[in-house]
Amino acid sequence: MRLKDKVAIVTGSASGLGKAMAKRFADEGASIVVADINQEGIDTVVGELQGMGGKAVGYKVDVSKKPEVKDFMKAIVDKFGRIDILVNNAGVNCLKPFLEMNEQDWDFVLGVDLKGVFFCSQAVAECMMKQRYGKILNIASPQGDGGAPPGGDRTNYPYGSAKAGVIQLTKTLARELGPHGINVNCMAPSTVAMRMVSSNLTAQEAEAHVQMRRKGNVLGRLAAPVEIANAALFLVSDESSFVAGQLLRVDGGRTDYM
Protein backbone atom coordinates (compact mmCIF):
# COMPACT_ATOMS: atom_id res chain seq x y z
CA MET A 1 0.00 0.00 0.00
CA ARG A 2 1.50 3.30 -1.12
CA LEU A 3 -0.03 5.46 1.62
CA LYS A 4 0.01 3.05 4.54
CA ASP A 5 -0.15 4.86 7.90
CA LYS A 6 -0.29 8.29 6.23
CA VAL A 7 -2.80 10.94 7.35
CA ALA A 8 -4.35 12.68 4.36
CA ILE A 9 -6.59 15.75 4.35
CA VAL A 10 -8.64 16.31 1.21
CA THR A 11 -10.61 19.55 1.16
CA GLY A 12 -13.85 19.64 -0.79
CA SER A 13 -14.11 15.86 -0.52
CA ALA A 14 -17.79 15.50 0.30
CA SER A 15 -18.47 15.04 -3.42
CA GLY A 16 -17.00 14.95 -6.90
CA LEU A 17 -13.28 14.79 -7.55
CA GLY A 18 -12.40 15.27 -3.89
CA LYS A 19 -14.46 12.23 -2.97
CA ALA A 20 -12.78 10.18 -5.71
CA MET A 21 -9.32 11.14 -4.41
CA ALA A 22 -10.29 10.37 -0.82
CA LYS A 23 -11.48 6.90 -1.83
CA ARG A 24 -8.38 6.22 -3.90
CA PHE A 25 -6.08 7.27 -1.06
CA ALA A 26 -8.04 5.12 1.39
CA ASP A 27 -7.55 2.17 -0.96
CA GLU A 28 -3.83 2.70 -0.50
CA GLY A 29 -3.96 2.67 3.30
CA ALA A 30 -4.27 6.34 4.25
CA SER A 31 -6.37 7.65 7.12
CA ILE A 32 -8.64 10.19 5.43
CA VAL A 33 -9.87 13.53 6.73
CA VAL A 34 -12.96 14.50 4.75
CA ALA A 35 -13.05 18.30 4.94
CA ASP A 36 -15.93 20.25 3.42
CA ILE A 37 -18.73 22.71 4.21
CA ASN A 38 -21.43 20.15 3.39
CA GLN A 39 -22.06 18.21 6.60
CA GLU A 40 -24.48 15.78 5.00
CA GLY A 41 -21.97 15.00 2.26
CA ILE A 42 -19.18 14.63 4.82
CA ASP A 43 -21.18 12.09 6.79
CA THR A 44 -22.01 10.13 3.65
CA VAL A 45 -18.41 9.93 2.42
CA VAL A 46 -17.03 9.05 5.85
CA GLY A 47 -19.60 6.28 6.09
CA GLU A 48 -18.68 4.96 2.65
CA LEU A 49 -14.97 4.97 3.45
CA GLN A 50 -15.49 3.21 6.75
CA GLY A 51 -17.82 0.73 5.05
CA MET A 52 -15.05 -0.27 2.66
CA GLY A 53 -12.71 -0.86 5.59
CA GLY A 54 -10.95 2.50 5.50
CA LYS A 55 -10.09 4.90 8.32
CA ALA A 56 -11.90 8.21 7.95
CA VAL A 57 -13.11 11.19 9.96
CA GLY A 58 -14.99 14.26 8.83
CA TYR A 59 -14.69 17.95 9.64
CA LYS A 60 -16.85 20.84 8.54
CA VAL A 61 -14.66 23.81 7.64
CA ASP A 62 -14.83 26.87 5.39
CA VAL A 63 -11.36 27.11 3.86
CA SER A 64 -11.86 30.80 3.08
CA LYS A 65 -11.96 31.60 6.83
CA LYS A 66 -8.46 31.62 8.33
CA PRO A 67 -9.49 31.13 11.99
CA GLU A 68 -11.59 28.09 11.04
CA VAL A 69 -8.70 26.62 9.07
CA LYS A 70 -6.24 27.09 11.94
CA ASP A 71 -8.61 25.45 14.42
CA PHE A 72 -9.27 22.63 11.97
CA MET A 73 -5.59 21.84 11.41
CA LYS A 74 -4.91 21.91 15.15
CA ALA A 75 -7.75 19.45 15.72
CA ILE A 76 -6.30 17.07 13.13
CA VAL A 77 -2.82 17.20 14.69
CA ASP A 78 -4.31 16.68 18.15
CA LYS A 79 -6.21 13.62 16.92
CA PHE A 80 -3.61 11.92 14.72
CA GLY A 81 -0.33 13.40 15.90
CA ARG A 82 0.73 14.26 12.35
CA ILE A 83 -0.45 15.34 8.89
CA ASP A 84 1.33 13.78 5.94
CA ILE A 85 -0.78 14.88 2.97
CA LEU A 86 -2.86 17.94 2.17
CA VAL A 87 -4.86 18.13 -1.03
CA ASN A 88 -6.24 21.63 -1.63
CA ASN A 89 -9.21 20.63 -3.74
CA ALA A 90 -12.10 22.78 -2.44
CA GLY A 91 -13.33 25.04 -5.21
CA VAL A 92 -16.25 27.10 -6.46
CA ASN A 93 -17.07 28.90 -9.70
CA CYS A 94 -19.24 31.75 -10.93
CA LEU A 95 -20.13 31.85 -14.60
CA LYS A 96 -21.37 35.29 -15.57
CA PRO A 97 -20.81 37.69 -18.44
CA PHE A 98 -17.86 39.95 -17.69
CA LEU A 99 -19.85 43.17 -17.44
CA GLU A 100 -22.39 41.61 -15.08
CA MET A 101 -19.85 40.24 -12.63
CA ASN A 102 -19.66 42.11 -9.32
CA GLU A 103 -17.20 42.37 -6.47
CA GLN A 104 -19.04 39.77 -4.39
CA ASP A 105 -18.77 37.22 -7.23
CA TRP A 106 -15.04 37.86 -7.55
CA ASP A 107 -14.38 37.73 -3.80
CA PHE A 108 -16.41 34.53 -3.36
CA VAL A 109 -14.42 32.58 -5.96
CA LEU A 110 -11.00 33.99 -5.05
CA GLY A 111 -11.75 33.46 -1.36
CA VAL A 112 -12.24 29.72 -1.71
CA ASP A 113 -10.11 28.87 -4.73
CA LEU A 114 -6.98 30.89 -3.92
CA LYS A 115 -7.10 32.20 -0.36
CA GLY A 116 -8.30 28.79 0.79
CA VAL A 117 -5.21 27.16 -0.71
CA PHE A 118 -2.97 29.72 1.00
CA PHE A 119 -4.70 29.41 4.39
CA CYS A 120 -4.65 25.60 4.42
CA SER A 121 -1.05 25.37 3.24
CA GLN A 122 0.11 27.91 5.78
CA ALA A 123 -1.76 26.17 8.60
CA VAL A 124 -0.35 22.73 7.78
CA ALA A 125 3.22 23.86 7.10
CA GLU A 126 4.34 24.07 10.73
CA CYS A 127 3.36 20.46 11.39
CA MET A 128 5.01 19.20 8.21
CA MET A 129 8.17 21.21 8.85
CA LYS A 130 8.52 19.65 12.30
CA GLN A 131 8.12 16.21 10.73
CA ARG A 132 10.47 17.13 7.90
CA TYR A 133 7.98 15.40 5.66
CA GLY A 134 4.83 16.35 3.80
CA LYS A 135 3.00 16.36 0.50
CA ILE A 136 0.90 19.33 -0.57
CA LEU A 137 -1.09 18.94 -3.76
CA ASN A 138 -2.98 21.94 -5.09
CA ILE A 139 -5.76 21.38 -7.59
CA ALA A 140 -5.43 23.96 -10.35
CA SER A 141 -7.15 23.92 -13.76
CA PRO A 142 -6.40 24.30 -17.46
CA GLN A 143 -8.23 27.63 -17.06
CA GLY A 144 -5.26 28.86 -15.01
CA ASP A 145 -2.68 27.76 -17.55
CA GLY A 146 -3.90 29.14 -20.85
CA GLY A 147 -6.94 26.98 -21.57
CA ALA A 148 -9.58 29.05 -23.34
CA PRO A 149 -12.75 29.74 -21.33
CA PRO A 150 -16.07 28.21 -22.38
CA GLY A 151 -17.69 29.75 -25.45
CA GLY A 152 -20.72 31.99 -25.42
CA ASP A 153 -21.44 34.89 -23.10
CA ARG A 154 -20.85 33.03 -19.83
CA THR A 155 -17.24 33.20 -18.70
CA ASN A 156 -15.19 32.32 -15.64
CA TYR A 157 -12.77 35.17 -15.11
CA PRO A 158 -12.45 34.83 -11.32
CA TYR A 159 -12.01 31.05 -11.53
CA GLY A 160 -9.27 31.24 -14.16
CA SER A 161 -7.54 34.02 -12.27
CA ALA A 162 -7.68 32.07 -9.01
CA LYS A 163 -6.28 28.93 -10.62
CA ALA A 164 -3.45 30.89 -12.23
CA GLY A 165 -2.68 32.14 -8.73
CA VAL A 166 -2.71 28.58 -7.42
CA ILE A 167 -0.11 27.56 -10.02
CA GLN A 168 2.19 30.43 -9.07
CA LEU A 169 1.61 29.89 -5.35
CA THR A 170 2.60 26.24 -5.83
CA LYS A 171 5.95 27.27 -7.32
CA THR A 172 6.78 29.72 -4.54
CA LEU A 173 5.66 27.30 -1.81
CA ALA A 174 7.80 24.57 -3.36
CA ARG A 175 10.88 26.79 -2.97
CA GLU A 176 9.95 27.79 0.58
CA LEU A 177 9.03 24.35 1.90
CA GLY A 178 11.22 22.04 -0.17
CA PRO A 179 14.26 22.40 2.10
CA HIS A 180 12.06 21.13 4.95
CA GLY A 181 11.24 17.86 3.21
CA ILE A 182 7.88 18.99 1.84
CA ASN A 183 6.92 18.38 -1.79
CA VAL A 184 4.49 20.95 -3.18
CA ASN A 185 2.95 20.34 -6.59
CA CYS A 186 -0.23 21.07 -8.46
CA MET A 187 -2.43 19.30 -10.94
CA ALA A 188 -4.69 20.66 -13.68
CA PRO A 189 -7.44 18.08 -14.25
CA SER A 190 -9.84 18.02 -17.14
CA THR A 191 -13.61 18.25 -16.80
CA VAL A 192 -14.94 15.38 -14.69
CA ALA A 193 -18.10 16.29 -12.82
CA MET A 194 -20.39 19.02 -14.11
CA ARG A 195 -21.74 20.17 -10.74
CA MET A 196 -19.89 23.48 -10.55
CA VAL A 197 -20.29 24.21 -14.25
CA SER A 198 -23.94 23.35 -14.58
CA SER A 199 -24.99 25.24 -11.47
CA ASN A 200 -25.16 28.45 -13.52
CA LEU A 201 -26.24 26.89 -16.81
CA THR A 202 -29.47 25.61 -18.26
CA ALA A 203 -29.65 21.90 -19.07
CA GLN A 204 -29.14 22.69 -22.75
CA GLU A 205 -26.13 24.91 -22.05
CA ALA A 206 -24.61 22.29 -19.75
CA GLU A 207 -24.95 19.58 -22.41
CA ALA A 208 -23.36 21.86 -25.00
CA HIS A 209 -20.48 22.47 -22.61
CA VAL A 210 -19.99 18.73 -22.10
CA GLN A 211 -19.90 18.16 -25.85
CA MET A 212 -17.36 20.97 -26.27
CA ARG A 213 -15.13 19.45 -23.59
CA ARG A 214 -15.34 16.01 -25.18
CA LYS A 215 -14.16 17.43 -28.48
CA GLY A 216 -11.54 19.65 -26.88
CA ASN A 217 -8.92 17.01 -26.15
CA VAL A 218 -7.11 14.42 -28.23
CA LEU A 219 -8.77 11.49 -26.43
CA GLY A 220 -12.23 12.79 -27.34
CA ARG A 221 -13.89 12.12 -24.00
CA LEU A 222 -14.26 13.35 -20.44
CA ALA A 223 -12.17 11.93 -17.62
CA ALA A 224 -13.40 9.27 -15.23
CA PRO A 225 -12.89 10.48 -11.63
CA VAL A 226 -10.53 7.60 -10.87
CA GLU A 227 -8.24 8.68 -13.73
CA ILE A 228 -7.70 12.03 -12.01
CA ALA A 229 -7.42 10.35 -8.60
CA ASN A 230 -4.69 8.02 -9.89
CA ALA A 231 -2.57 11.00 -10.96
CA ALA A 232 -3.15 12.63 -7.58
CA LEU A 233 -2.07 9.41 -5.88
CA PHE A 234 1.28 9.60 -7.65
CA LEU A 235 1.87 13.17 -6.53
CA VAL A 236 1.06 12.50 -2.86
CA SER A 237 2.96 9.21 -2.66
CA ASP A 238 6.69 8.67 -2.21
CA GLU A 239 6.87 7.67 -5.87
CA SER A 240 7.03 11.43 -6.55
CA SER A 241 9.73 12.08 -3.95
CA PHE A 242 11.88 14.06 -6.43
CA VAL A 243 9.02 16.06 -7.95
CA ALA A 244 8.48 19.60 -6.65
CA GLY A 245 6.98 22.85 -7.93
CA GLN A 246 5.43 21.15 -10.94
CA LEU A 247 2.11 21.43 -12.76
CA LEU A 248 0.81 18.10 -14.02
CA ARG A 249 -1.88 18.44 -16.69
CA VAL A 250 -4.33 15.54 -16.55
CA ASP A 251 -6.59 16.77 -19.31
CA GLY A 252 -6.71 14.18 -22.08
CA GLY A 253 -4.44 16.34 -24.22
CA ARG A 254 -6.52 19.51 -24.41
CA THR A 255 -6.19 21.43 -27.64
CA ASP A 256 -7.43 24.87 -26.55
CA TYR A 257 -4.30 26.33 -24.97
CA MET A 258 -3.45 29.81 -26.20
Secondary structure as GFF3:
##gff-version 3
##sequence-region A 1 258
A	DSSP	beta_strand	7	11	.	.	.	ID=ss1
A	DSSP	alpha_helix	16	27	.	.	.	ID=ss2
A	DSSP	beta_strand	31	36	.	.	.	ID=ss3
A	DSSP	alpha_helix	39	51	.	.	.	ID=ss4
A	DSSP	beta_strand	55	60	.	.	.	ID=ss5
A	DSSP	alpha_helix	66	80	.	.	.	ID=ss6
A	DSSP	beta_strand	85	88	.	.	.	ID=ss7
A	DSSP	three_ten_helix	98	100	.	.	.	ID=ss8
A	DSSP	alpha_helix	103	110	.	.	.	ID=ss9
A	DSSP	pi_helix	111	115	.	.	.	ID=ss10
A	DSSP	alpha_helix	116	131	.	.	.	ID=ss11
A	DSSP	beta_strand	134	139	.	.	.	ID=ss12
A	DSSP	three_ten_helix	142	144	.	.	.	ID=ss13
A	DSSP	alpha_helix	157	177	.	.	.	ID=ss14
A	DSSP	three_ten_helix	178	180	.	.	.	ID=ss15
A	DSSP	beta_strand	182	189	.	.	.	ID=ss16
A	DSSP	alpha_helix	195	198	.	.	.	ID=ss17
A	DSSP	alpha_helix	203	215	.	.	.	ID=ss18
A	DSSP	alpha_helix	225	236	.	.	.	ID=ss19
A	DSSP	three_ten_helix	238	240	.	.	.	ID=ss20
A	DSSP	beta_strand	247	250	.	.	.	ID=ss21
###
